Amino acid sequence: MKNVLLFIAFIFFQFIAAQPDSLYLKSKTKYDGPVWVQKNKASLNLSEVAFVNWNSGGSNSISGLFGAESYANYNDKYFTWRNNVLLKYGVNKQQARELRKTDDLFELNSDIGFRPDSISNWYYSAKLNFRTQFANGYKYPDKDTPISRLLAPGYLFFGGGMEYGKNVEEFSFYFSPLTLKSTFVLDKTLANAGKFGVKPAVYDAEGNVVIPGERIRNEVGILINNSYEMEVATNIKVKHQVSLYSDYINNFGNVDVDWRIDFDFKVNSFVKATLGSHLRYDDDVKTTKPTAVADVYDEAGAKVQWKQFLGIGFAVDF
């Protein structure tokens, strides 16, 4: 009898060992240990229009926008560390007109958060954001005088505060009572002109520079960020990001706004369409208006900046 029981037990354990994991995974607890997730995305949007004997008139043109984004995110029960790099560059060429830049961005983000309780949705958080551009920017059709360059301007935000999010990669609300904002204008000509809020150069009566323009301007203020990403319909995703900043020392109460909202329409695994809007207001970026004297301009104050984009192209995740 004993041998029979041993034989039955042996057969039973062999049967269990041969079963797929799905039969007993339900009894396992969810893994909540450290996890690194790395993702990459590249896209190319193209648009073209051509006319041949078109009696309504028109101008041949072609546009292209290249984008790349890379994520490296860490999560465990108590810590999150999110990192991403975003690159964009776009150009447009129209008939009988020079090649013009339509988009230009390099952006780096790094956020780290700690929650003392594994079930809490509140994190002690620190955030870093840096952005600039690659190529010279011009006020077309003038291509002789750059109005912006690499690191002119460049912006750095770094601070600490509290962040709320049930899933901080898809939804978060961040408040920082103490954030450093540094504005870099590393081009001598633009710095001497006092562009992007830095102190301009001081000149003598003969027009010689006595004190060079400020290259770096530092501010300390309040930063509020809000972001969410969701699927609003099948194959349609929306991503919203808004940043509000006010400096304690210089004109406290004037709020710098950076608001982006993008809709992604997925046609298939490789073809996608994008509709985007980007609104900015920076009290330090002043505009000018012409005067009665040729080539002389008066300051017209800061104004709302807005950019809209609609494109269809190829995208790949890897």
VOPAGU-2260 file (C-alpha; in pm, 1 decimal, decimal comma):
REM VOPAGU-2260
SITE   aa  ch    i         X         Y         Z
SITE  MET   A    0       0,0       0,0       0,0
SITE  LYS   A    1     282,8     233,7      86,6
SITE  ASN   A    2     441,1     182,6    -253,9
SITE  VAL   A    3     109,3     258,1    -424,7
SITE  LEU   A    4      74,2     590,3    -236,6
SITE  LEU   A    5     429,3     688,1    -325,8
SITE  PHE   A    6     362,2     606,3    -690,4
SITE  ILE   A    7      40,9     817,0    -691,0
SITE  ALA   A    8     225,7    1109,3    -526,1
SITE  PHE   A    9     503,9    1084,0    -783,6
SITE  ILE   A   10     253,7    1092,0   -1072,6
SITE  PHE   A   11      70,1    1388,2    -913,9
SITE  PHE   A   12     385,9    1601,1    -879,8
SITE  GLN   A   13     492,8    1513,6   -1232,2
SITE  PHE   A   14     151,8    1630,0   -1353,7
SITE  ILE   A   15     179,1    1963,3   -1167,4
SITE  ALA   A   16     530,6    2023,3   -1295,6
SITE  ALA   A   17     414,4    1971,0   -1654,8
SITE  GLN   A   18     135,3    2231,9   -1632,2
SITE  PRO   A   19     174,8    2584,7   -1778,3
SITE  ASP   A   20     251,8    2869,5   -1540,6
SITE  SER   A   21     -99,1    3011,6   -1585,1
SITE  LEU   A   22    -240,1    2739,4   -1356,1
SITE  TYR   A   23     -52,0    2855,2   -1052,0
SITE  LEU   A   24      51,5    3217,1   -1122,9
SITE  LYS   A   25    -274,6    3333,3    -968,0
SITE  SER   A   26    -144,4    3231,1    -629,6
SITE  LYS   A   27     168,2    3444,4    -670,5
SITE  THR   A   28     173,8    3800,4    -546,7
SITE  LYS   A   29     228,2    4083,8    -792,1
SITE  TYR   A   30     595,6    4165,2    -841,5
SITE  ASP   A   31     667,1    4508,0    -696,6
SITE  GLY   A   32    1044,6    4510,2    -699,3
SITE  PRO   A   33    1277,4    4740,7    -891,4
SITE  VAL   A   34    1195,9    4779,0   -1261,7
SITE  TRP   A   35    1381,0    4965,0   -1537,3
SITE  VAL   A   36    1182,1    5042,8   -1854,5
SITE  GLN   A   37    1360,2    5181,0   -2161,4
SITE  LYS   A   38    1174,2    5299,1   -2473,0
SITE  ASN   A   39    1272,1    5478,6   -2791,2
SITE  LYS   A   40    1062,1    5647,9   -3057,2
SITE  ALA   A   41    1155,1    5802,7   -3391,7
SITE  SER   A   42     926,3    5975,3   -3641,8
SITE  LEU   A   43     940,9    6152,4   -3976,3
SITE  ASN   A   44     654,3    6369,2   -4098,4
SITE  LEU   A   45     650,0    6485,2   -4460,3
SITE  SER   A   46     420,7    6712,9   -4658,1
SITE  GLU   A   47     444,8    6817,8   -5023,4
SITE  VAL   A   48     242,2    7013,4   -5275,0
SITE  ALA   A   49     321,9    7062,1   -5645,5
SITE  PHE   A   50     149,4    7258,4   -5921,9
SITE  VAL   A   51     170,1    7218,1   -6300,3
SITE  ASN   A   52     -28,9    7466,6   -6511,8
SITE  TRP   A   53    -261,8    7517,2   -6215,0
SITE  ASN   A   54    -483,4    7808,5   -6312,6
SITE  SER   A   55    -569,5    7898,5   -5952,8
SITE  GLY   A   56    -202,2    7959,8   -5881,2
SITE  GLY   A   57      15,4    7828,9   -5600,5
SITE  SER   A   58     370,8    7768,2   -5491,0
SITE  ASN   A   59     545,2    7430,6   -5486,6
SITE  SER   A   60     665,8    7335,2   -5140,2
SITE  ILE   A   61     798,0    7047,3   -4933,7
SITE  SER   A   62     830,0    7017,9   -4556,1
SITE  GLY   A   63     986,0    6764,9   -4325,4
SITE  LEU   A   64     996,9    6720,4   -3948,7
SITE  PHE   A   65    1218,8    6466,0   -3774,3
SITE  GLY   A   66    1160,7    6372,7   -3412,4
SITE  ALA   A   67    1322,8    6131,4   -3170,4
SITE  GLU   A   68    1249,2    6053,9   -2807,3
SITE  SER   A   69    1410,8    5819,8   -2558,1
SITE  TYR   A   70    1287,1    5718,0   -2212,8
SITE  ALA   A   71    1461,7    5542,1   -1925,2
SITE  ASN   A   72    1236,9    5504,4   -1620,0
SITE  TYR   A   73    1294,8    5330,3   -1286,5
SITE  ASN   A   74    1024,7    5223,8   -1040,1
SITE  ASP   A   75    1003,3    5036,3    -714,4
SITE  LYS   A   76     765,8    5052,2    -417,2
SITE  TYR   A   77     907,9    5378,3    -289,6
SITE  PHE   A   78    1116,7    5542,3    -562,9
SITE  THR   A   79    1054,3    5664,8    -916,9
SITE  TRP   A   80    1317,8    5807,0   -1147,8
SITE  ARG   A   81    1200,6    5921,5   -1490,9
SITE  ASN   A   82    1437,8    6039,7   -1762,7
SITE  ASN   A   83    1372,0    6140,0   -2121,3
SITE  VAL   A   84    1544,4    6318,0   -2409,7
SITE  LEU   A   85    1344,8    6483,7   -2689,3
SITE  LEU   A   86    1489,3    6595,5   -3023,9
SITE  LYS   A   87    1301,8    6779,0   -3302,0
SITE  TYR   A   88    1413,0    6947,5   -3621,5
SITE  GLY   A   89    1196,8    7060,6   -3911,5
SITE  VAL   A   90    1249,5    7252,2   -4237,7
SITE  ASN   A   91    1036,3    7391,7   -4519,2
SITE  LYS   A   92    1131,5    7472,5   -4879,2
SITE  GLN   A   93     906,0    7670,5   -5106,9
SITE  GLN   A   94     955,2    7758,6   -5469,7
SITE  ALA   A   95    1181,7    8064,3   -5520,3
SITE  ARG   A   96    1239,8    8094,2   -5145,1
SITE  GLU   A   97    1526,6    7995,6   -4916,6
SITE  LEU   A   98    1515,4    7689,6   -4692,2
SITE  ARG   A   99    1350,9    7784,2   -4362,6
SITE  LYS   A  100    1350,7    7622,2   -4020,9
SITE  THR   A  101    1010,2    7527,2   -3882,3
SITE  ASP   A  102    1103,3    7347,5   -3559,8
SITE  ASP   A  103    1417,5    7305,0   -3350,3
SITE  LEU   A  104    1436,0    7156,1   -3001,8
SITE  PHE   A  105    1666,5    6969,4   -2768,0
SITE  GLU   A  106    1505,4    6891,2   -2431,0
SITE  LEU   A  107    1623,8    6684,9   -2133,8
SITE  ASN   A  108    1407,4    6592,5   -1833,5
SITE  SER   A  109    1495,9    6405,3   -1515,6
SITE  ASP   A  110    1252,8    6361,1   -1224,6
SITE  ILE   A  111    1309,7    6165,9    -904,7
SITE  GLY   A  112    1044,2    6095,2    -643,4
SITE  PHE   A  113    1020,8    5921,7    -305,8
SITE  ARG   A  114     709,7    5821,1    -113,1
SITE  PRO   A  115     742,1    5703,3     248,7
SITE  ASP   A  116     435,1    5479,2     217,7
SITE  SER   A  117     396,4    5223,7     -61,8
SITE  ILE   A  118      22,0    5296,4     -94,4
SITE  SER   A  119      53,2    5676,2     -98,5
SITE  ASN   A  120       9,2    5878,3    -417,7
SITE  TRP   A  121     220,0    6168,9    -285,8
SITE  TYR   A  122     591,9    6190,2    -359,4
SITE  TYR   A  123     871,4    6410,4    -234,7
SITE  SER   A  124    1009,0    6509,8    -572,1
SITE  ALA   A  125    1294,2    6689,6    -747,4
SITE  LYS   A  126    1281,9    6790,2   -1113,0
SITE  LEU   A  127    1533,7    6903,0   -1371,8
SITE  ASN   A  128    1444,4    7039,7   -1715,4
SITE  PHE   A  129    1687,8    7173,3   -1974,6
SITE  ARG   A  130    1606,7    7287,9   -2327,4
SITE  THR   A  131    1773,6    7472,1   -2612,2
SITE  GLN   A  132    1802,1    7446,5   -2992,8
SITE  PHE   A  133    2051,9    7316,5   -3247,7
SITE  ALA   A  134    2065,6    7571,1   -3530,9
SITE  ASN   A  135    2046,7    7946,3   -3578,5
SITE  GLY   A  136    1704,9    8106,6   -3588,5
SITE  TYR   A  137    1619,2    8398,7   -3817,0
SITE  LYS   A  138    1345,3    8652,1   -3869,3
SITE  TYR   A  139    1284,6    8556,1   -4231,9
SITE  PRO   A  140    1356,6    8667,0   -4500,1
SITE  ASP   A  141    1662,1    8815,1   -4321,2
SITE  LYS   A  142    1916,5    8531,0   -4296,4
SITE  ASP   A  143    2215,2    8751,0   -4214,7
SITE  THR   A  144    2126,9    8832,9   -3853,1
SITE  PRO   A  145    2050,8    8538,4   -3622,1
SITE  ILE   A  146    1792,4    8607,1   -3353,8
SITE  SER   A  147    1875,8    8282,9   -3167,1
SITE  ARG   A  148    2153,2    8022,8   -3158,1
SITE  LEU   A  149    2262,9    7708,8   -2978,4
SITE  LEU   A  150    2245,0    7792,0   -2603,7
SITE  ALA   A  151    2114,1    8137,2   -2690,4
SITE  PRO   A  152    1874,1    8089,2   -2537,3
SITE  GLY   A  153    1902,6    7782,9   -2316,5
SITE  TYR   A  154    1679,9    7726,9   -2013,9
SITE  LEU   A  155    1743,5    7522,3   -1700,2
SITE  PHE   A  156    1486,2    7454,5   -1428,4
SITE  PHE   A  157    1586,2    7270,6   -1111,2
SITE  GLY   A  158    1394,0    7247,5    -786,7
SITE  GLY   A  159    1214,8    7035,4    -531,4
SITE  GLY   A  160     862,1    6998,3    -404,7
SITE  MET   A  161     567,2    6759,9    -387,1
SITE  GLU   A  162     411,8    6556,3    -667,1
SITE  TYR   A  163      77,8    6375,0    -677,6
SITE  GLY   A  164      -0,4    6092,7    -918,9
SITE  LYS   A  165    -166,9    5751,7    -903,6
SITE  ASN   A  166      43,0    5662,9   -1206,4
SITE  VAL   A  167     299,4    5941,5   -1229,5
SITE  GLU   A  168     401,4    5838,8   -1581,9
SITE  GLU   A  169      47,9    5910,6   -1708,4
SITE  PHE   A  170     -83,8    6172,2   -1463,8
SITE  SER   A  171      94,6    6403,9   -1224,8
SITE  PHE   A  172      53,5    6735,2   -1045,3
SITE  TYR   A  173     374,8    6892,1    -916,5
SITE  PHE   A  174     424,7    7195,3    -692,6
SITE  SER   A  175     765,5    7340,0    -609,2
SITE  PRO   A  176     795,9    7644,0    -380,2
SITE  LEU   A  177    1166,2    7674,0    -461,1
SITE  THR   A  178    1285,2    7632,7    -821,3
SITE  LEU   A  179    1593,7    7778,1    -986,5
SITE  LYS   A  180    1548,3    7908,9   -1341,4
SITE  SER   A  181    1866,7    7983,7   -1534,9
SITE  THR   A  182    1859,2    8153,4   -1875,1
SITE  PHE   A  183    2171,0    8108,6   -2089,2
SITE  VAL   A  184    2261,0    8349,0   -2369,0
SITE  LEU   A  185    2610,5    8235,1   -2465,3
SITE  ASP   A  186    2623,2    8430,3   -2791,9
SITE  LYS   A  187    2810,1    8761,0   -2736,1
SITE  THR   A  188    2602,7    8965,8   -2980,6
SITE  LEU   A  189    2268,5    8851,2   -2840,1
SITE  ALA   A  190    2392,6    8889,4   -2480,4
SITE  ASN   A  191    2513,5    9245,4   -2547,3
SITE  ALA   A  192    2171,8    9325,0   -2695,5
SITE  GLY   A  193    2004,4    9202,8   -2375,6
SITE  LYS   A  194    1795,8    8935,5   -2547,0
SITE  PHE   A  195    1583,2    8684,3   -2352,8
SITE  GLY   A  196    1586,0    8888,6   -2033,9
SITE  VAL   A  197    1960,4    8913,7   -1959,8
SITE  LYS   A  198    2117,7    9250,4   -1876,1
SITE  PRO   A  199    2241,2    9426,8   -2192,6
SITE  ALA   A  200    2593,3    9559,4   -2238,7
SITE  VAL   A  201    2693,1    9908,2   -2125,2
SITE  TYR   A  202    2846,4   10125,0   -2399,6
SITE  ASP   A  203    3053,0   10443,2   -2385,8
SITE  ALA   A  204    2982,9   10755,3   -2590,6
SITE  GLU   A  205    3176,3   10614,0   -2885,7
SITE  GLY   A  206    2980,2   10288,5   -2892,5
SITE  ASN   A  207    3248,1   10070,3   -2734,5
SITE  VAL   A  208    3145,5    9799,3   -2489,0
SITE  VAL   A  209    3236,0    9902,3   -2132,9
SITE  ILE   A  210    3056,3    9618,7   -1951,8
SITE  PRO   A  211    2966,2    9307,3   -2159,4
SITE  GLY   A  212    2612,3    9181,2   -2163,6
SITE  GLU   A  213    2506,3    8921,7   -1910,0
SITE  ARG   A  214    2548,7    8562,6   -2031,4
SITE  ILE   A  215    2350,9    8385,3   -1756,5
SITE  ARG   A  216    2050,4    8508,9   -1564,8
SITE  ASN   A  217    1934,5    8326,7   -1250,2
SITE  GLU   A  218    1590,7    8347,0   -1092,2
SITE  VAL   A  219    1425,3    8169,5    -799,4
SITE  GLY   A  220    1051,8    8119,5    -789,3
SITE  ILE   A  221     744,7    7896,4    -775,9
SITE  LEU   A  222     689,7    7621,1   -1033,8
SITE  ILE   A  223     366,9    7429,5   -1097,3
SITE  ASN   A  224     354,9    7143,7   -1349,2
SITE  ASN   A  225      62,3    6933,9   -1460,9
SITE  SER   A  226      67,6    6654,2   -1718,0
SITE  TYR   A  227    -152,5    6369,7   -1830,0
SITE  GLU   A  228    -161,7    6116,4   -2109,3
SITE  MET   A  229    -470,9    5917,0   -2200,2
SITE  GLU   A  230    -647,3    5736,2   -2482,9
SITE  VAL   A  231    -956,8    5939,9   -2568,9
SITE  ALA   A  232   -1077,0    5694,7   -2835,8
SITE  THR   A  233    -953,0    5386,4   -3014,3
SITE  ASN   A  234    -608,0    5464,1   -3160,0
SITE  ILE   A  235    -630,7    5830,0   -3050,4
SITE  LYS   A  236    -411,1    5948,3   -2763,0
SITE  VAL   A  237    -376,7    6293,3   -2612,1
SITE  LYS   A  238     -80,6    6424,0   -2414,6
SITE  HIS   A  239    -109,6    6745,4   -2214,5
SITE  GLN   A  240     173,9    6931,3   -2040,3
SITE  VAL   A  241     157,6    7273,2   -1874,3
SITE  SER   A  242     420,9    7460,8   -1674,7
SITE  LEU   A  243     359,3    7780,4   -1472,6
SITE  TYR   A  244     649,5    7974,9   -1320,7
SITE  SER   A  245     669,6    8301,3   -1126,7
SITE  ASP   A  246     990,8    8459,2    -999,2
SITE  TYR   A  247    1001,1    8581,3    -637,4
SITE  ILE   A  248    1230,6    8879,3    -696,1
SITE  ASN   A  249    1157,2    9016,5   -1043,3
SITE  ASN   A  250     790,5    9105,5   -1094,2
SITE  PHE   A  251     642,3    8840,3    -866,4
SITE  GLY   A  252     294,6    8756,8    -992,8
SITE  ASN   A  253     390,8    8765,9   -1360,9
SITE  VAL   A  254     351,5    8405,1   -1469,4
SITE  ASP   A  255     555,7    8239,9   -1744,2
SITE  VAL   A  256     341,8    7981,8   -1925,8
SITE  ASP   A  257     450,0    7682,2   -2133,2
SITE  TRP   A  258     155,5    7469,6   -2249,7
SITE  ARG   A  259     169,3    7180,4   -2495,6
SITE  ILE   A  260    -109,8    6951,8   -2608,5
SITE  ASP   A  261     -61,9    6680,4   -2871,3
SITE  PHE   A  262    -303,0    6435,6   -3033,0
SITE  ASP   A  263    -157,6    6115,9   -3179,2
SITE  PHE   A  264    -367,9    5927,9   -3435,4
SITE  LYS   A  265    -247,6    5573,7   -3502,1
SITE  VAL   A  266    -322,1    5445,4   -3852,9
SITE  ASN   A  267    -118,8    5126,1   -3812,6
SITE  SER   A  268     207,0    5014,7   -3652,4
SITE  PHE   A  269     415,7    5252,5   -3864,0
SITE  VAL   A  270     190,2    5528,6   -3999,9
SITE  LYS   A  271      69,8    5795,6   -3759,6
SITE  ALA   A  272     -74,7    6147,0   -3767,9
SITE  THR   A  273      -8,0    6420,1   -3514,2
SITE  LEU   A  274    -196,6    6738,0   -3428,2
SITE  GLY   A  275     -17,3    6963,1   -3184,6
SITE  SER   A  276     -40,6    7302,8   -3020,0
SITE  HIS   A  277     234,9    7481,5   -2825,0
SITE  LEU   A  278     167,1    7809,2   -2643,1
SITE  ARG   A  279     427,4    8014,7   -2456,6
SITE  TYR   A  280     435,8    8338,1   -2263,3
SITE  ASP   A  281     763,4    8458,6   -2110,2
SITE  ASP   A  282     766,9    8807,3   -1959,9
SITE  ASP   A  283    1143,6    8828,9   -2020,8
SITE  VAL   A  284    1115,3    8779,5   -2398,3
SITE  LYS   A  285    1028,2    9123,0   -2533,1
SITE  THR   A  286     904,4    9205,5   -2881,6
SITE  THR   A  287     971,3    9520,3   -3086,4
SITE  LYS   A  288     774,0    9747,4   -3315,2
SITE  PRO   A  289     901,0    9973,0   -3598,3
SITE  THR   A  290     923,6   10349,1   -3558,1
SITE  ALA   A  291     910,6   10634,4   -3805,2
SITE  VAL   A  292    1289,7   10611,7   -3835,0
SITE  ALA   A  293    1417,2   10337,1   -4064,6
SITE  ASP   A  294    1582,1   10040,7   -3888,1
SITE  VAL   A  295    1490,1   10180,4   -3545,1
SITE  TYR   A  296    1254,5    9981,9   -3323,1
SITE  ASP   A  297    1081,5   10042,0   -2990,3
SITE  GLU   A  298    1014,5    9775,2   -2729,1
SITE  ALA   A  299     659,6    9642,6   -2747,3
SITE  GLY   A  300     663,9    9420,1   -2438,9
SITE  ALA   A  301     612,2    9046,7   -2409,2
SITE  LYS   A  302     349,3    8873,9   -2620,1
SITE  VAL   A  303     193,4    8529,3   -2638,9
SITE  GLN   A  304     383,8    8289,4   -2865,7
SITE  TRP   A  305     187,6    8011,8   -3037,9
SITE  LYS   A  306     279,6    7727,9   -3269,9
SITE  GLN   A  307      45,0    7471,2   -3430,2
SITE  PHE   A  308     141,7    7155,5   -3617,1
SITE  LEU   A  309     -40,2    6894,3   -3822,1
SITE  GLY   A  310     155,3    6613,7   -3986,4
SITE  ILE   A  311     126,8    6263,2   -4122,5
SITE  GLY   A  312     428,5    6038,8   -4139,1
SITE  PHE   A  313     615,6    5735,5   -4022,2
SITE  ALA   A  314     690,3    5641,6   -3663,1
SITE  VAL   A  315     863,3    5344,8   -3506,7
SITE  ASP   A  316     902,3    5236,3   -3144,6
SITE  PHE   A  317    1206,5    5034,8   -3044,8
